[in-house]
Amino acid sequence: MHSHYAFASDNTAGMCPEALEALCAANEGLVASYGDDPWTSAASDAFRDLFETHCDVYFVCTGTAANSLALASLCASYHSVIAHELAHIETDECGAPEFFSNGSKLLMGAGEQGKLHPESVKNLVTRRTDIHYPKPKALSISQSTEAGTVYRPDEIGALGEIARGHQLKIHMDGARFANAVASLGVSPAEVTWKAGVDVLCFSGTKNGLGMGEAVIFFDRALSEEFAYRCKQAGQLVSKMRYLSAPWLGLLSNDVWLKNARHANKMATQLRSSLAAIEGVRFAQPTEANGVFVCLPESVILGLRERGWKFYTFIGQGFARFMCSWKTREEDVERLVADVEALAGGSL
């Protein structure tokens, strides 16, 4: 991996060895298609063991497909989904949640550090109850958030209480779910179904897979006919073993957790090293694998001229550096050295 891409996204890293080995192991013989194979069955059972409950598991190619199809299973076209104004389903999915639900409206809530505030949710739910307003039906939370922060179990529980009180189903966008669990040091069950989450989209792509997301229904009644949604959306992969088998590499021996812990550790190290530079300010806490740092435009341009790839569109006035399972300590050191050299006295 070219180190200049080390912080653009956790999508830039390739497959971790364990996932690649599991993929190669599945590349033998002639087996049944469309998920009727032993690898897909084993991966589904591995998720049930991980979450300590019987849940329905589906494998799709992308996070956009996972989130959009999951939300479509919760909402009719005249319903609405409450999400944070920074949520990925609002800012970065090209209207896919609305498209696959045939028009469910997204209602944007507020809250510091990318986390929905319970009062904001209450206000959106109770704002209107007449037939002219799209009826709130689902609550979507991102774990970890687009601001790199993490919902604690009690915070999810508080939102879950509101959701139950207003008959809302809870969807969790787990693009970086593994990083959140690693940060919190809790069991996956504690921050999902035990806290009131009905369906989780668990990302493998950002955690060491080449591609693939798992849509996990804890409320199994909600997954009725979900397979048809997957088929219609082009997400029923004929050679499903290539999508599901790599998960066995991640879920065995807690590789998914090891990968997430490493990414989080690199982010913590990056933040600590940047904080040692006089005048450096951070836009958000570093609770998972992302570092959001305020930098002068001259430093941002200088880093890009030196070949560093990173995003600034997440928010105004700061850069996002995202660490992955593949990020190395030397990558962190080189980036920090360049920031220090470019900053001089400008910070």
Secondary structure by P-SEA (a helix, b strand, c coil): ccccccccccccccccaaaaaaaaaacccccccccccaaaaaaaaaaaaaaccbbbbbbbccaaaaaaaaaaaaccccbbbbbcccccccccccaaaaaaaccbbbbbbbbccccccaaaaaaaaacccccccccccbbbbbccccccccccaaaaaaaaaaaaaabbbbbbcccaaaaaaaaaccccccccccccccccccccccccccccccccccccccccaaaaaaaaacccccccccccaaaaaaaccaaaaaaaaaaaaaaaaaaaaaaacccccccccccccbbbbbbcaaaaaaaaaabbbbbccccccbbbbbbcccccaaaaaaaaaaaaaaacccc
